[in-house]
Amino acid sequence: MKILVDADSCPVKDILFQVAKEYSVELVVVKNLSHDINSDYAEIITVDKGRDSVDFVIVNKTKKGDIVVTGDYGLASLALSKDAIVIHPNGWKYTNENIESLLMNRYINQQVRRKNGRHTKTPKRKKEDTIKFEKLLREIISKLQSQGNQE
């Protein structure tokens, strides 16, 4: 098991660094050239600024049972297809049951924005989102590690 992070717009990097190190879980952080991220624990992979270049690296490195952290529904869908556990930085899981509706809502919102030229505002991040994320991450890692010890 490893944690792969879509780091370009990830507001919980500090928690990921802390928790991965605490549980001794491999952490792979993928970012584009625009971001300066350093860690003495994580593997940092820097890619070009291409539209989906971070996503392609993450998908290619993802294996069954890995944890992928992303706010990108498209990347989440691809990671789910590889049997990864995919979580949003706001502290909820992507599942095979919710991904289609998330992708459909994204598509509809894109069409509305194109037609009306409006851009919806993303709600401001709440402290509760960070707390939920850390709790969910710890639960998932604990469960995966206990399953690994039983095999």
C-alpha positions, 0 to 999 in steps of 0.5 A: 500500500502507498498513498499517491497525492494529486498535489497541485490543489491539495490543501491537506499535504501537511496532514498527509506528510505527518500521517504517512510518516507516523504509519510508515506508509510510502507517500508519493506526491505528484505535482507540476512545475508551478508548485514548490513542495519539499519533504524529507519523507515523501517521494516528490515527482515533478511533471510538466504543466500539461493539462493531465500530466499529473493525473497520468503519472498517478494512474500509471503508479496506482495499484490495487489497494493504494490510496489516492488523494485527489479533488479531480473527479476524472482522476478519481474515476481512473483510480477506482478502475484500478481498485484503489481507495480514493478520497477527497481532501474534504474527507469523503470517499469516491466509490463506484456508486457515487462516481457516475453522478459526480462526473455527470454533475461536473459535465452539466456544470461545465455546459452551464458555464460554457453557455452562460459564461458564469463560473460558480464559486467553490465553497470556502474550505472549513476546518471540519473538512480537514478534521474529517479528512484526517480521520478518514485517512487514519481509518483507511490506513489502520484497516489496510494495515490490520488486513495486511497483518492477518494475511 
